[in-house]
Amino acid sequence: MATAMATAANGNLYAGLVHDAPEERFDPLVEREGVLIERIVSTGQASPPGFWYDDAREEWVVLLAGAATLEFADTADTAGQSRRLVPGDYVHIPAHCRHRVSWTDPAVPTVWLAVYLGAQA
């Protein structure tokens, strides 16, 4: 009986960075039931005015390069907070915690590693 062999996936999180890309880039790295790990590259992009992410999944994100500011909706838990991120900073965002990216550094690519857990959006 033949068995399927798993192959290791590999790459470099800093490969293929474009410094003046017109749009954010989202690269899925690992997808399994209930888990998505993706690289996000921002080059000065931000969420549109009035737009809020409201995901059914938990999100854990770490900033690997660049800089960014996250804003959280005015709720009992977050009280309208904003959080400036530099390389090494990470944030756990609970499911349905409304948030937005209000700023990313336009001078250098901002590289995020995002891990989504739980229900599919």
All heavy atoms as an XYZ file, in Angstrom:
926
protein
N       0.845     -1.178      0.000
C       0.000      0.000      0.000
C       0.891      1.242      0.000
O       1.773      1.392      0.828
C      -0.920     -0.030      1.220
C      -1.642      1.284      1.435
S      -2.467      1.367      3.023
C      -4.082      0.870      2.556
N       0.663      2.112     -0.942
C       1.451      3.349     -1.037
C       0.929      4.370     -0.030
O      -0.272      4.466      0.202
C       1.353      3.921     -2.448
N       1.830      5.099      0.559
C       1.432      6.159      1.485
C       1.856      7.499      0.921
O       2.890      7.611      0.263
C       2.074      5.972      2.876
O       3.485      5.962      2.732
C       1.614      4.682      3.521
N       1.040      8.501      1.199
C       1.374      9.852      0.732
C       2.462     10.417      1.622
O       2.406     10.287      2.840
C       0.134     10.736      0.779
N       3.434     11.013      1.011
C       4.514     11.621      1.776
C       4.272     13.119      1.850
O       3.990     13.766      0.851
C       5.863     11.332      1.117
C       6.174      9.863      1.127
S       7.893      9.483      0.921
C       8.703     10.487      2.092
N       4.380     13.650      3.035
C       4.245     15.094      3.217
C       5.551     15.757      2.820
O       6.630     15.214      3.064
C       3.907     15.406      4.670
N       5.438     16.899      2.199
C       6.644     17.654      1.865
C       6.695     18.895      2.732
O       5.667     19.478      3.063
C       6.659     18.058      0.373
O       5.501     18.835      0.111
C       6.681     16.839     -0.523
N       7.882     19.263      3.081
C       8.072     20.452      3.902
C       7.952     21.688      3.026
O       8.480     21.735      1.922
C       9.435     20.414      4.580
N       7.218     22.663      3.518
C       7.119     23.947      2.829
C       8.138     24.881      3.457
O       8.347     24.861      4.668
C       5.716     24.520      2.972
N       8.791     25.661      2.644
C       9.754     26.605      3.185
C       9.811     27.840      2.317
O       9.282     27.867      1.219
C      11.134     25.953      3.332
C      11.679     25.496      2.004
O      11.955     26.304      1.130
N      11.827     24.198      1.826
N      10.417     28.856      2.832
C      10.556     30.112      2.113
C      11.241     31.125      3.001
O      11.829     30.779      4.030
N      11.157     32.370      2.617
C      11.757     33.453      3.382
C      10.730     34.565      3.500
O      10.193     35.034      2.486
C      13.029     33.956      2.684
C      13.745     34.981      3.517
O      13.219     36.055      3.805
N      14.962     34.652      3.920
N      10.439     34.992      4.719
C       9.413     36.010      4.950
C       9.766     37.367      4.351
O       8.891     38.212      4.177
C       9.141     36.154      6.450
C       8.489     34.934      7.092
C       8.448     35.086      8.609
C       7.092     34.727      6.548
N      11.041     37.580      4.025
C      11.457     38.865      3.474
C      11.689     38.815      1.965
O      12.045     39.826      1.366
C      12.720     39.357      4.194
C      12.487     39.507      5.675
C      12.995     38.586      6.578
C      11.724     40.558      6.172
C      12.755     38.712      7.939
C      11.487     40.687      7.529
C      12.003     39.761      8.408
O      11.763     39.888      9.748
N      11.456     37.663      1.350
C      11.661     37.521     -0.093
C      10.544     38.218     -0.857
O       9.383     38.205     -0.450
C      11.711     36.042     -0.469
N      10.893     38.831     -1.969
C       9.903     39.413     -2.867
C       9.248     40.685     -2.376
O       8.176     41.044     -2.861
N       9.871     41.389     -1.424
C       9.280     42.637     -0.939
C       9.396     43.714     -2.013
O      10.455     43.905     -2.598
C       9.981     43.113      0.335
C       9.905     42.185      1.541
C      10.619     42.819      2.726
C       8.467     41.855      1.887
N       8.306     44.393     -2.272
C       8.271     45.499     -3.230
C       8.044     46.777     -2.429
O       7.044     46.899     -1.720
C       7.144     45.293     -4.271
C       7.071     46.479     -5.212
C       7.369     44.001     -5.030
N       8.976     47.706     -2.520
C       8.945     48.896     -1.664
C       7.850     49.900     -2.013
O       7.455     50.687     -1.164
C      10.318     49.580     -1.668
C      11.346     48.780     -0.947
N      11.701     49.017      0.350
C      12.075     47.710     -1.330
C      12.604     48.153      0.741
N      12.854     47.346     -0.268
N       7.356     49.887     -3.232
C       6.336     50.872     -3.621
C       5.106     50.190     -4.227
O       4.499     50.708     -5.159
C       6.929     51.895     -4.583
C       7.522     51.258     -5.833
O       7.573     50.011     -5.911
O       7.943     52.000     -6.728
N       4.729     49.049     -3.672
C       3.573     48.314     -4.188
C       2.305     49.141     -4.001
O       2.119     49.767     -2.957
C       3.435     46.972     -3.480
N       1.432     49.171     -5.006
C       0.205     49.976     -4.899
C      -0.842     49.383     -3.950
O      -1.742     50.082     -3.517
C      -0.324     50.014     -6.329
C       0.229     48.780     -6.967
C       1.563     48.531     -6.309
N      -0.720     48.082     -3.629
C      -1.687     47.421     -2.756
C      -0.966     46.552     -1.741
O       0.163     46.119     -1.976
C      -2.629     46.533     -3.576
C      -3.493     47.303     -4.544
C      -4.432     46.396     -5.321
O      -4.413     45.163     -5.094
O      -5.183     46.917     -6.144
N      -1.639     46.303     -0.625
C      -1.107     45.357      0.348
C      -1.037     43.979     -0.285
O      -1.834     43.645     -1.157
C      -2.004     45.271      1.587
C      -1.718     46.312      2.613
C      -2.528     46.106      3.870
O      -3.765     45.959      3.766
O      -1.926     46.118      4.944
N      -0.108     43.185      0.209
C       0.043     41.821     -0.291
C      -0.263     40.842      0.838
O       0.219     41.015      1.954
C       1.473     41.619     -0.796
C       1.705     40.261     -1.346
C       3.047     40.164     -2.000
N       3.272     38.777     -2.353
C       4.140     38.391     -3.263
N       4.862     39.286     -3.892
N       4.284     37.119     -3.529
N      -1.072     39.827      0.547
C      -1.457     38.793      1.505
C      -1.004     37.448      0.940
O      -1.499     37.035     -0.113
C      -2.967     38.776      1.724
C      -3.500     40.053      2.311
C      -3.796     41.143      1.491
C      -3.687     40.178      3.673
C      -4.281     42.321      2.026
C      -4.167     41.363      4.225
C      -4.461     42.439      3.402
N      -0.073     36.786      1.628
C       0.452     35.504      1.177
C       0.153     34.422      2.204
O       0.779     34.397      3.278
C       1.978     35.585      0.979
C       2.367     36.582     -0.092
O       1.803     36.516     -1.199
O       3.240     37.423      0.179
N      -0.788     33.506      1.918
C      -1.025     32.387      2.838
C       0.226     31.505      2.897
O       0.798     31.161      1.858
C      -2.188     31.629      2.211
C      -2.779     32.565      1.201
C      -1.681     33.482      0.772
N       0.659     31.164      4.100
C       1.839     30.317      4.279
C       1.450     28.905      4.701
O       2.049     27.937      4.245
C       2.781     30.929      5.320
C       3.241     32.360      5.030
C       4.061     32.896      6.192
C       4.028     32.417      3.729
N       0.464     28.802      5.597
C      -0.035     27.516      6.073
C      -1.538     27.644      6.253
O      -2.009     28.600      6.869
C       0.612     27.118      7.425
C      -0.003     25.832      7.967
C       2.113     26.982      7.300
N      -2.279     26.684      5.714
C      -3.730     26.643      5.907
C      -4.107     25.228      6.336
O      -3.783     24.266      5.653
C      -4.463     26.994      4.612
C      -4.281     28.431      4.188
C      -5.079     28.772      2.933
O      -6.311     28.929      3.047
O      -4.464     28.841      1.858
N      -4.736     25.144      7.487
C      -5.247     23.887      8.016
C      -6.628     24.176      8.584
O      -6.972     25.328      8.828
C      -4.360     23.338      9.138
C      -2.937     23.037      8.752
C      -2.853     21.761      7.903
N      -1.485     21.437      7.580
C      -0.831     21.895      6.511
N      -1.413     22.719      5.684
N       0.401     21.515      6.267
N      -7.378     23.145      8.872
C      -8.707     23.354      9.427
C      -8.610     24.204     10.695
O      -7.949     23.851     11.657
C      -9.354     22.007      9.760
C     -10.786     22.157     10.217
C     -11.455     20.817     10.410
O     -11.107     19.845      9.712
O     -12.329     20.749     11.279
N      -9.240     25.374     10.641
C      -9.274     26.260     11.794
C      -8.040     27.114     12.009
O      -7.974     27.864     12.981
N      -7.030     27.005     11.114
C      -5.805     27.784     11.278
C      -5.359     28.335      9.923
O      -5.333     27.615      8.932
C      -4.650     26.934     11.862
C      -3.362     27.741     11.955
C      -5.016     26.368     13.211
N      -5.015     29.611      9.900
C      -4.407     30.233      8.729
C      -3.237     31.074      9.215
O      -3.387     31.883     10.140
C      -5.409     31.134      7.988
C      -4.829     32.049      6.899
C      -4.201     31.238      5.770
C      -5.885     32.998      6.376
N      -2.076     30.865      8.615
C      -0.905     31.700      8.886
C      -0.583     32.401      7.576
O      -0.440     31.748      6.537
C       0.297     30.869      9.371
C      -0.072     30.097     10.638
C       1.509     31.773      9.605
C       0.984     29.098     11.093
N      -0.486     33.726      7.631
C      -0.184     34.457      6.404
C       0.800     35.580      6.657
O       0.889     36.123      7.758
C      -1.444     34.978      5.723
C      -2.140     36.116      6.380
C      -3.390     36.562      5.628
O      -3.691     36.060      4.529
O      -4.078     37.427      6.159
N       1.539     35.893      5.606
C       2.411     37.069      5.605
C       1.631     38.191      4.951
O       1.006     38.015      3.903
C       3.680     36.806      4.813
C       4.566     38.060      4.711
C       5.763     37.842      3.836
N       5.406     37.987      2.424
C       6.296     38.176      1.453
N       7.577     38.217      1.716
N       5.894     38.298      0.205
N       1.667     39.354      5.575
C       1.049     40.550      5.008
C       2.156     41.584      4.837
O       2.963     41.789      5.745
C      -0.050     41.104      5.940
C      -1.104     40.030      6.237
C      -0.689     42.361      5.341
C      -2.041     40.374      7.381
N       2.201     42.204      3.669
C       3.178     43.255      3.418
C       2.428     44.535      3.070
O       1.660     44.569      2.101
C       4.150     42.877      2.279
C       5.159     44.001      2.049
C       4.862     41.562      2.577
N       2.636     45.566      3.874
C       2.021     46.877      3.659
C       3.105     47.855      3.260
O       4.207     47.826      3.801
C       1.351     47.373      4.946
O       0.488     46.404      5.499
N       2.776     48.729      2.324
C       3.733     49.757      1.891
C       3.038     51.114      1.920
O       2.836     51.752      0.897
C       4.280     49.433      0.479
O       3.184     49.188     -0.403
C       5.196     48.216      0.496
N       2.640     51.505      3.133
C       1.959     52.773      3.312
C       0.445     52.671      3.286
O      -0.239     53.666      3.491
N      -0.099     51.473      3.060
C      -1.553     51.325      3.018
C      -2.143     51.370      4.432
O      -1.471     51.054      5.409
C      -1.962     50.006      2.355
C      -1.655     49.924      0.895
C      -0.245     49.445      0.609
O       0.495     49.078      1.495
N       0.134     49.480     -0.658
N      -3.400     51.745      4.499
C      -4.163     51.761      5.746
C      -5.601     51.380      5.415
O      -6.006     51.402      4.252
C      -4.114     53.141      6.390
N      -6.353     51.030      6.441
C      -7.770     50.728      6.247
C      -8.488     51.983      5.766
O      -8.160     53.094      6.209
C      -8.402     50.264      7.560
O      -7.753     49.123      8.057
N      -9.473     51.846      4.895
C     -10.229     53.022      4.446
C     -10.928     53.704      5.628
O     -11.270     53.044      6.612
C     -11.265     52.434      3.478
C     -10.742     51.089      3.097
C      -9.929     50.611      4.259
N     -11.154     55.005      5.538
C     -11.869     55.707      6.617
C     -13.205     55.026      6.906
O     -13.940     54.661      5.995
C     -12.081     57.114      6.053
C     -10.996     57.275      5.025
C     -10.788     55.899      4.444
N     -13.475     54.817      8.188
C     -14.733     54.208      8.596
C     -14.787     52.695      8.503
O     -15.757     52.082      8.916
N     -13.744     52.059      7.926
C     -13.727     50.604      7.785
C     -13.164     49.968      9.046
O     -12.161     50.411      9.587
C     -12.868     50.179      6.594
C     -12.691     48.690      6.509
C     -13.656     47.904      5.898
C     -11.575     48.073      7.053
C     -13.497     46.525      5.832
C     -11.410     46.697      6.987
C     -12.374     45.929      6.378
N     -13.804     48.879      9.508
C     -13.333     48.114     10.665
C     -13.326     46.640     10.318
O     -14.295     46.126      9.761
C     -14.250     48.331     11.868
C     -14.229     49.728     12.367
C     -15.085     50.735     12.007
C     -13.301     50.300     13.298
N     -14.732     51.888     12.667
C     -13.652     51.651     13.469
C     -12.216     49.799     14.020
C     -12.951     52.508     14.319
C     -11.517     50.652     14.859
C     -11.886     51.983     14.999
N     -12.222     45.944     10.626
C     -12.218     44.491     10.558
C     -13.071     43.972     11.710
O     -12.998     44.493     12.825
C     -10.799     43.927     10.702
C      -9.903     44.194      9.528
C      -8.954     45.206      9.572
C      -9.995     43.417      8.377
C      -8.106     45.456      8.496
C      -9.163     43.658      7.290
C      -8.216     44.674      7.358
O      -7.398     44.916      6.291
N     -13.873     42.949     11.448
C     -14.705     42.307     12.467
C     -14.724     40.828     12.127
O     -15.670     40.324     11.531
C     -16.106     42.913     12.473
C     -16.991     42.353     13.577
O     -16.531     41.479     14.347
O     -18.148     42.779     13.665
N     -13.661     40.136     12.478
C     -13.447     38.760     12.059
C     -13.997     37.785     13.087
O     -13.895     38.016     14.296
C     -11.939     38.525     11.882
C     -11.633     37.380     10.949
O     -12.278     36.318     11.058
O     -10.724     37.538     10.110
N     -14.562     36.681     12.607
C     -15.080     35.630     13.487
C     -13.946     34.794     14.078
O     -14.180     33.994     14.976
C     -16.036     34.726     12.709
N     -12.740     34.987     13.569
C     -11.588     34.236     14.061
C     -10.778     35.085     15.036
O     -10.778     36.308     14.958
C     -10.675     33.844     12.897
C     -11.365     33.035     11.827
C     -10.534     32.913     10.583
N     -10.391     34.234      9.949
C      -9.711     34.452      8.829
N      -9.096     33.466      8.219
N      -9.636     35.657      8.317
N     -10.052     34.427     15.937
C      -9.047     35.119     16.729
C      -7.874     35.414     15.804
O      -7.616     34.662     14.865
C      -8.526     34.227     17.862
C      -9.492     33.934     18.957
C      -8.827     33.082     20.015
O      -7.875     33.565     20.675
O      -9.260     31.933     20.167
N      -7.156     36.476     16.099
C      -5.973     36.805     15.315
C      -4.822     37.127     16.261
O      -4.983     37.859     17.229
C      -6.259     38.022     14.421
C      -5.088     38.446     13.573
C      -5.405     39.639     12.676
O      -6.553     40.109     12.674
O      -4.478     40.110     11.992
N      -3.675     36.537     15.961
C      -2.439     36.887     16.653
C      -1.519     37.396     15.570
O      -1.313     36.726     14.555
C      -1.842     35.656     17.342
C      -0.584     35.941     18.104
C      -0.491     36.341     19.395
C       0.750     35.835     17.613
N       0.827     36.497     19.751
C       1.612     36.193     18.672
C       1.315     35.485     16.385
C       2.996     36.207     18.547
C       2.695     35.502     16.247
C       3.522     35.852     17.316
N      -1.002     38.593     15.732
C      -0.176     39.200     14.697
C       1.095     39.740     15.328
O       1.085     40.274     16.437
C      -0.959     40.306     13.939
C      -1.354     41.444     14.845
C      -0.188     40.816     12.747
N       2.212     39.556     14.608
C       3.498     40.105     15.034
C       4.044     40.952     13.892
O       3.913     40.590     12.716
C       4.492     38.990     15.445
C       4.807     38.050     14.309
C       5.779     39.582     16.019
N       4.606     42.093     14.228
C       5.223     42.961     13.233
C       6.692     42.577     13.122
O       7.412     42.597     14.130
C       5.069     44.433     13.639
C       5.297     45.399     12.498
C       4.047     45.461     11.624
C       5.627     46.770     13.009
N       7.122     42.216     11.924
C       8.490     41.765     11.701
C       9.395     42.863     11.178
O      10.611     42.825     11.395
C       8.499     40.592     10.723
C       7.676     39.370     11.137
C       7.681     38.331     10.027
C       8.206     38.793     12.432
N       8.840     43.827     10.452
C       9.631     44.922      9.878
C       8.708     46.106      9.646
O       7.495     45.946      9.517
C      10.273     44.485      8.561
N       9.279     47.298      9.580
C       8.491     48.497      9.345
C       7.848     49.006     10.620
O       8.352     48.786     11.726
N       6.724     49.679     10.478
C       5.988     50.223     11.614
C       4.531     50.382     11.202
O       4.219     50.532     10.016
C       6.566     51.568     12.043
N       3.647     50.358     12.197
C       2.210     50.459     11.914
C       1.485     50.950     13.158
O       2.021     50.892     14.265
C       1.650     49.103     11.494
N       0.266     51.415     12.947
C      -0.614     51.759     14.058
C      -1.934     51.033     13.864
O      -2.540     51.108     12.790
C      -0.868     53.280     14.127
O       0.389     53.942     14.283
C      -1.770     53.636     15.299
N      -2.349     50.307     14.905
C      -3.653     49.655     14.936
C      -4.575     50.481     15.810
O      -4.151     50.994     16.847
C      -3.554     48.258     15.550
C      -2.873     47.166     14.758
C      -2.840     45.878     15.575
C      -3.575     46.926     13.441
N      -5.824     50.604     15.398
C      -6.852     51.245     16.215
C      -7.908     50.198     16.534
O      -8.210     49.341     15.710
C      -7.526     52.392     15.468
C      -6.664     53.605     15.277
C      -7.412     54.717     14.556
O      -8.651     54.662     14.435
O      -6.733     55.641     14.093
N      -8.469     50.311     17.726
C      -9.520     49.412     18.158
C     -10.784     50.220     18.381
O     -10.727     51.345     18.882
C      -9.103     48.669     19.424
C      -7.929     47.760     19.177
C      -6.633     48.221     19.322
C      -8.131     46.459     18.754
C      -5.552     47.398     19.063
C      -7.064     45.624     18.496
C      -5.764     46.100     18.648
N     -11.929     49.646     18.017
C     -13.208     50.338     18.166
C     -13.461     50.641     19.633
O     -12.935     49.972     20.521
C     -14.342     49.477     17.600
N     -14.280     51.616     19.864
C     -14.614     52.036     21.224
C     -15.597     51.046     21.822
O     -16.805     51.146     21.631
C     -15.195     53.447     21.208
C     -15.238     54.063     22.586
O     -14.709     53.443     23.528
O     -15.795     55.160     22.714
N     -15.049     50.036     22.511
C     -15.868     49.035     23.183
C     -15.456     48.985     24.647
O     -14.461     49.588     25.048
C     -15.670     47.637     22.559
O     -14.318     47.229     22.811
C     -15.957     47.637     21.072
N     -16.173     48.234     25.423
C     -15.855     48.132     26.854
C     -14.444     47.599     27.067
O     -13.749     48.020     27.983
C     -16.870     47.230     27.546
N     -13.985     46.683     26.199
C     -12.679     46.067     26.387
C     -11.525     46.922     25.867
O     -10.425     46.862     26.399
C     -12.622     44.710     25.690
C     -13.561     43.706     26.329
O     -13.892     43.868     27.512
O     -13.964     42.762     25.634
N     -11.751     47.684     24.814
C     -10.631     48.386     24.189
C     -10.678     49.895     24.374
O      -9.681     50.563     24.174
C     -10.572     48.081     22.678
O     -11.811     48.481     22.086
C     -10.311     46.606     22.438
N     -11.827     50.457     24.705
C     -11.975     51.887     24.989
C     -11.331     52.779     23.928
O     -10.681     53.756     24.236
C     -11.422     52.209     26.378
N     -11.488     52.422     22.662
C     -10.991     53.267     21.583
C      -9.485     53.405     21.542
O      -8.961     54.417     21.105
N      -8.759     52.384     21.955
C      -7.302     52.438     22.021
C      -6.676     52.434     20.636
O      -7.236     51.914     19.683
C      -6.754     51.226     22.774
C      -7.185     51.112     24.194
C      -6.711     49.788     24.804
O      -6.013     49.004     24.187
N      -7.132     49.544     26.031
N      -5.471     52.999     20.556
C      -4.652     52.790     19.372
C      -3.304     52.281     19.861
O      -2.897     52.550     20.995
C      -4.541     54.055     18.537
O      -3.529     54.880     18.973
N      -2.641     51.522     19.015
C      -1.386     50.890     19.414
C      -0.380     51.013     18.298
O      -0.605     50.542     17.193
C      -1.662     49.420     19.737
C      -0.451     48.574     19.936
C      -0.212     48.267     21.403
N       1.114     47.731     21.607
C       1.397     46.451     21.751
N       0.441     45.562     21.724
N       2.631     46.056     21.940
N       0.721     51.693     18.551
C       1.812     51.816     17.585
C       2.666     50.565     17.698
O       3.032     50.156     18.801
C       2.636     53.062     17.896
C       3.796     53.303     16.964
C       3.284     53.713     15.582
N       4.350     54.065     14.702
C       4.714     55.318     14.424
N       4.088     56.327     14.983
N       5.692     55.541     13.600
N       2.982     49.944     16.571
C       3.762     48.717     16.547
C       5.095     48.940     15.855
O       5.163     49.613     14.820
C       3.006     47.610     15.812
C       1.622     47.233     16.341
C       0.967     46.219     15.425
C       1.719     46.701     17.753
N       6.137     48.365     16.425
C       7.476     48.339     15.831
C       7.908     46.879     15.767
O       7.269     46.011     16.384
C       8.474     49.202     16.643
C       8.051     50.674     16.628
C       8.620     48.695     18.065
N       8.978     46.565     15.033
C       9.377     45.161     14.905
C       9.512     44.456     16.256
O      10.091     44.984     17.204
C      10.721     45.248     14.184
C      10.567     46.474     13.326
C       9.817     47.443     14.210
N       8.898     43.278     16.308
C       8.901     42.471     17.519
C       7.622     42.587     18.323
O       7.327     41.714     19.146
N       6.842     43.656     18.108
C       5.582     43.814     18.840
C       4.541     42.841     18.295
O       4.441     42.629     17.080
C       5.029     45.236     18.698
C       5.814     46.260     19.484
O       6.575     45.874     20.397
O       5.667     47.455     19.189
N       3.766     42.268     19.204
C       2.679     41.391     18.785
C       1.412     41.763     19.533
O       1.455     42.393     20.587
C       3.021     39.908     18.991
C       3.200     39.492     20.426
C       2.124     39.064     21.190
C       4.460     39.520     21.014
C       2.296     38.669     22.506
C       4.645     39.127     22.327
C       3.561     38.701     23.067
O       3.733     38.318     24.367
N       0.279     41.378     18.938
C      -1.029     41.682     19.498
C      -1.922     40.464     19.301
O      -1.935     39.870     18.224
C      -1.674     42.900     18.784
C      -3.058     43.184     19.333
C      -0.794     44.124     18.890
N      -2.680     40.113     20.339
C      -3.719     39.101     20.224
C      -5.046     39.843     20.109
O      -5.378     40.648     20.969
C      -3.734     38.174     21.441
C      -4.884     37.233     21.408
N      -5.891     37.279     22.335
C      -5.211     36.245     20.543
C      -6.779     36.345     22.056
N      -6.396     35.711     20.972
N      -5.780     39.588     19.036
C      -7.047     40.259     18.786
C      -8.157     39.206     18.887
O      -8.229     38.301     18.044
C      -7.061     40.928     17.395
C      -5.878     41.904     17.278
C      -8.385     41.639     17.151
C      -5.634     42.430     15.878
N      -8.997     39.293     19.898
C     -10.080     38.306     20.037
C     -11.049     38.359     18.852
O     -11.142     39.375     18.148
C     -10.789     38.733     21.324
C      -9.806     39.580     22.064
C      -8.989     40.262     20.997
N     -11.777     37.273     18.661
C     -12.808     37.233     17.616
C     -13.785     38.391     17.824
O     -14.126     38.734     18.955
C     -13.541     35.903     17.664
N     -14.181     38.996     16.742
C     -15.148     40.103     16.709
C     -14.686     41.364     17.443
O     -15.516     42.216     17.767
C     -16.532     39.651     17.197
C     -17.142     38.638     16.290
N     -17.532     38.935     15.003
C     -17.398     37.317     16.481
C     -18.011     37.845     14.438
N     -17.935     36.861     15.311
N     -13.395     41.485     17.692
C     -12.855     42.730     18.242
C     -12.606     43.651     17.041
O     -11.712     43.406     16.223
C     -11.554     42.469     18.991
S     -10.768     43.961     19.623
N     -13.425     44.673     16.918
C     -13.329     45.564     15.749
C     -12.031     46.363     15.817
O     -11.731     46.990     16.821
C     -14.540     46.479     15.690
C     -15.807     45.722     15.358
C     -17.065     46.561     15.409
N     -16.840     47.971     15.430
C     -17.366     48.854     14.571
N     -18.193     48.446     13.654
N     -17.100     50.129     14.669
N     -11.282     46.302     14.699
C      -9.992     46.985     14.639
C      -9.718     47.404     13.198
O     -10.373     46.945     12.263
C      -8.876     46.088     15.169
C      -8.667     44.845     14.353
N      -9.540     43.776     14.400
C      -7.697     44.510     13.470
C      -9.108     42.834     13.578
N      -7.994     43.257     12.993
N      -8.750     48.299     13.065
C      -8.355     48.775     11.741
C      -6.886     49.136     11.768
O      -6.313     49.382     12.840
C      -9.214     49.965     11.306
C      -9.101     51.181     12.186
C     -10.121     52.277     11.860
N     -10.108     52.686     10.473
C      -9.272     53.587      9.964
N      -8.388     54.188     10.730
N      -9.330     53.898      8.684
N      -6.275     49.175     10.602
C      -4.903     49.641     10.458
C      -4.999     51.103     10.051
O      -5.464     51.426      8.959
C      -4.140     48.823      9.394
C      -2.726     49.353      9.220
C      -4.140     47.345      9.755
N      -4.597     51.996     10.939
C      -4.733     53.419     10.626
C      -3.505     53.988      9.936
O      -3.584     55.059      9.326
C      -5.044     54.220     11.895
O      -4.001     54.095     12.833
N      -2.354     53.272     10.007
C      -1.135     53.787      9.382
C      -0.119     52.680      9.235
O      -0.012     51.814     10.116
C      -0.543     54.904     10.251
C       0.761     55.454      9.768
C       0.939     56.428      8.819
C       2.070     55.079     10.191
N       2.282     56.659      8.637
C       3.001     55.844      9.473
C       2.545     54.148     11.115
C       4.373     55.721      9.639
C       3.917     54.018     11.280
C       4.812     54.809     10.552
N       0.582     52.647      8.110
C       1.792     51.839      7.957
C       2.864     52.713      7.337
O       2.569     53.675      6.621
C       1.579     50.577      7.087
O       1.205     50.953      5.766
C       0.533     49.657      7.693
N       4.095     52.410      7.638
C       5.233     53.207      7.198
C       5.330     53.223      5.671
O       5.461     52.167      5.056
C       6.514     52.625      7.796
C       7.714     53.530      7.642
O       7.721     54.390      6.728
O       8.655     53.384      8.433
N       5.263     54.392      5.044
C       5.368     54.438      3.585
C       6.807     54.349      3.081
O       7.040     54.122      1.895
C       4.761     55.800      3.231
C       5.000     56.637      4.444
C       4.936     55.699      5.622
N       7.788     54.506      3.981
C       9.195     54.538      3.557
C       9.801     53.148      3.404
O      10.716     52.965      2.596
C      10.015     55.354      4.551
N       9.317     52.187      4.180
C       9.846     50.820      4.120
C       8.677     49.842      4.210
O       7.655     50.156      4.818
C      10.843     50.527      5.269
C      12.062     51.420      5.179
C      10.189     50.654      6.616
N       8.812     48.652      3.614
C       7.733     47.677      3.737
C       7.492     47.293      5.198
O       8.436     47.089      5.965
C       8.233     46.472      2.936
C       9.193     47.049      1.944
C       9.868     48.176      2.699
N       6.235     47.223      5.558
C       5.827     46.735      6.865
C       5.427     45.276      6.673
O       4.514     44.975      5.903
C       4.659     47.570      7.424
O       5.124     48.918      7.607
C       4.165     47.024      8.750
N       6.135     44.385      7.354
C       5.917     42.950      7.195
C       5.272     42.419      8.469
O       5.802     42.587      9.565
C       7.243     42.203      6.917
C       6.991     40.710      6.743
C       7.944     42.791      5.686
N       4.102     41.817      8.300
C       3.333     41.233      9.392
C       3.322     39.719      9.228
O       3.288     39.214      8.106
C       1.882     41.661      9.327
C       1.528     43.076      9.078
C       1.610     43.773      7.899
C       0.962     43.990     10.015
N       1.124     45.051      8.061
C       0.722     45.208      9.346
C       0.612     43.878     11.373
C       0.157     46.309      9.972
C       0.054     44.972     12.001
C      -0.166     46.183     11.306
N       3.259     39.000     10.343
C       2.944     37.588     10.328
C       1.669     37.432     11.136
O       1.631     37.779     12.318
C       4.066     36.754     10.948
C       3.863     35.240     10.890
C       3.889     34.756      9.438
C       4.924     34.543     11.711
N       0.603     36.984     10.484
C      -0.704     36.873     11.126
C      -1.100     35.414     11.243
O      -0.951     34.643     10.282
C      -1.752     37.640     10.339
N      -1.601     35.047     12.415
C      -2.100     33.702     12.664
C      -3.575     33.842     13.042
O      -3.912     34.531     14.009
C      -1.332     33.016     13.817
C      -1.887     31.620     14.066
C       0.166     32.966     13.503
N      -4.447     33.213     12.246
C      -5.896     33.244     12.491
C      -6.309     31.887     13.029
O      -5.958     30.861     12.478
C      -6.649     33.535     11.192
C      -6.280     34.851     10.567
C      -5.272     34.926      9.617
C      -6.931     36.025     10.921
C      -4.922     36.127      9.031
C      -6.590     37.231     10.349
C      -5.576     37.279      9.404
O      -5.233     38.470      8.831
N      -7.099     31.914     14.109
C      -7.518     30.686     14.781
C      -9.025     30.644     14.921
O      -9.643     31.666     15.223
C      -6.898     30.613     16.181
C      -5.384     30.722     16.268
C      -4.961     31.006     17.689
C      -4.753     29.451     15.757
N      -9.607     29.478     14.747
C     -11.022     29.318     15.024
C     -11.885     29.320     13.794
O     -11.443     28.920     12.710
N     -13.102     29.781     13.960
C     -14.126     29.746     12.910
C     -13.622     30.420     11.646
O     -12.902     31.407     11.695
C     -15.389     30.430     13.394
N     -14.001     29.871     10.523
C     -13.654     30.481      9.237
C     -14.519     31.716      9.029
O     -15.689     31.719      9.343
C     -13.865     29.491      8.097
C     -12.964     28.283      8.187
C     -11.482     28.629      8.147
O     -11.052     29.428      7.330
N     -10.715     28.050      9.037
N     -13.909     32.776      8.506
C     -14.629     34.037      8.288
C     -15.565     33.917      7.115
O     -15.399     33.124      6.237
C     -13.655     35.165      8.053
